[in-house]
Amino acid sequence: MAKVVVHRTSGRLEKGTTVDFRPDKETFHLNLESGEVSTVSIDEDVKAIFFVKDLVGNPDYRRAYEDAVPGGGQKVEVRFNDGEVVVGFATGYSPQRRGWFLIPADSSSNNLRIYAVSSAVENVRMLN
């Protein structure tokens, strides 16, 4: 069971767990912290799905990047439409896809991997 935080383009967050997220499917089920189950459609309303270590996060977190993540792919800087910037490693990035996975360059962050929804991404810059 994966712990996830769904970031909406409106800024709203939904936290919970899922067992059926697949990037080739249009929907998945999110078991919310309240105990309810929500069906999430991966559409223009979803910015990204963050697969996390825990649902609380770390308010004292300080960003630090690594130069390589084993098997992580190409290092990229992703700028979302809302201005948030994430640096990580992508395999199989294509703006024509509905979305793609990014492994954060900062292994000390709460994020294990991020599914970025292409419609919510302003720019992707390849880094060395």
C-alpha positions as CSV (number, residue, x, y, z in Angstrom):
1,M,0.0,0.0,0.0
2,A,1.5,3.3,-1.1
3,K,1.2,6.5,0.8
4,V,0.3,9.4,-1.5
5,V,-0.5,13.1,-1.5
6,V,-2.6,14.2,-4.5
7,H,-1.8,17.8,-5.4
8,R,-4.6,19.5,-7.2
9,T,-4.1,22.5,-9.6
10,S,-6.3,24.5,-7.2
11,G,-3.8,24.0,-4.4
12,R,-5.9,21.5,-2.5
13,L,-4.2,18.4,-1.2
14,E,-5.7,14.9,-0.6
15,K,-3.7,12.5,1.6
16,G,-4.2,8.8,1.8
17,T,-3.1,5.4,0.5
18,T,-3.6,3.5,-2.7
19,V,-3.1,0.0,-4.0
20,D,-4.3,0.5,-7.6
21,F,-2.4,3.5,-9.0
22,R,-1.1,2.8,-12.5
23,P,0.2,5.4,-15.0
24,D,-1.6,3.7,-17.9
25,K,-5.0,4.0,-16.1
26,E,-7.2,7.2,-16.0
27,T,-8.4,6.7,-12.4
28,F,-7.3,5.2,-9.1
29,H,-8.7,4.8,-5.6
30,L,-7.5,6.9,-2.7
31,N,-8.2,5.7,0.8
32,L,-8.5,9.0,2.6
33,E,-7.3,9.6,6.2
34,S,-11.0,10.0,7.1
35,G,-11.6,6.4,6.1
36,E,-13.5,7.3,3.0
37,V,-12.5,6.1,-0.4
38,S,-12.3,8.6,-3.3
39,T,-11.9,7.8,-7.0
40,V,-9.2,10.2,-8.4
41,S,-9.4,11.0,-12.1
42,I,-6.0,11.9,-13.5
43,D,-7.0,15.0,-15.5
44,E,-6.3,18.7,-15.8
45,D,-7.4,19.1,-12.1
46,V,-4.4,17.0,-10.9
47,K,-1.0,18.6,-10.7
48,A,1.0,15.7,-9.4
49,I,0.8,12.6,-7.2
50,F,3.5,12.5,-4.6
51,F,4.4,9.0,-3.3
52,V,5.7,9.8,0.2
53,K,7.5,8.2,3.2
54,D,4.8,9.5,5.5
55,L,1.7,11.6,5.3
56,V,2.8,14.1,7.9
57,G,5.9,15.4,6.2
58,N,8.7,17.4,7.8
59,P,8.2,21.1,8.5
60,D,11.9,21.5,9.3
61,Y,13.0,20.1,5.9
62,R,15.9,21.8,4.1
63,R,16.4,21.1,0.4
64,A,19.7,19.4,-0.7
65,Y,20.3,17.8,-4.0
66,E,22.4,14.8,-5.1
67,D,24.2,14.4,-8.4
68,A,22.9,10.9,-9.1
69,V,20.2,8.5,-8.2
70,P,21.0,4.9,-9.2
71,G,18.7,4.0,-12.1
72,G,17.1,7.4,-11.9
73,G,17.5,8.5,-15.5
74,Q,18.1,12.0,-16.8
75,K,18.4,14.8,-14.3
76,V,15.7,17.4,-14.9
77,E,14.2,20.6,-13.4
78,V,10.4,20.6,-13.6
79,R,8.6,23.8,-13.2
80,F,4.9,23.4,-12.6
81,N,2.3,25.9,-13.8
82,D,1.9,27.2,-10.2
83,G,5.6,28.1,-9.9
84,E,6.7,25.1,-7.9
85,V,10.1,23.7,-9.0
86,V,11.3,20.1,-8.4
87,V,14.7,18.8,-9.4
88,G,14.9,15.0,-10.0
89,F,15.6,12.2,-12.3
90,A,13.2,11.1,-15.0
91,T,13.0,8.0,-17.1
92,G,10.7,8.0,-20.1
93,Y,9.8,11.7,-20.0
94,S,7.6,12.7,-22.8
95,P,5.4,15.8,-22.9
96,Q,2.9,13.8,-25.1
97,R,2.2,11.4,-22.3
98,R,-0.5,12.1,-19.7
99,G,2.2,12.0,-17.0
100,W,5.6,10.5,-16.1
101,F,7.6,9.6,-13.0
102,L,10.3,11.7,-11.4
103,I,12.6,10.5,-8.6
104,P,13.5,13.5,-6.4
105,A,17.1,14.4,-6.4
106,D,16.9,15.1,-2.7
107,S,16.9,11.7,-1.0
108,S,16.3,13.3,2.4
109,S,12.9,14.8,1.3
110,N,9.6,13.1,2.2
111,N,9.0,12.3,-1.4
112,L,9.9,8.9,-2.8
113,R,8.7,9.6,-6.3
114,I,6.4,12.0,-8.1
115,Y,4.0,11.3,-10.9
116,A,3.9,14.7,-12.7
117,V,0.8,15.3,-14.8
118,S,1.9,16.9,-18.1
119,S,-0.9,19.4,-18.3
120,A,0.2,20.9,-15.0
121,V,3.9,21.3,-16.1
122,E,5.1,24.6,-17.5
123,N,8.6,23.6,-18.4
124,V,11.1,20.7,-18.2
125,R,14.8,21.6,-18.4
126,M,17.4,18.9,-18.8
127,L,20.3,19.3,-16.4
128,N,23.8,17.8,-16.5
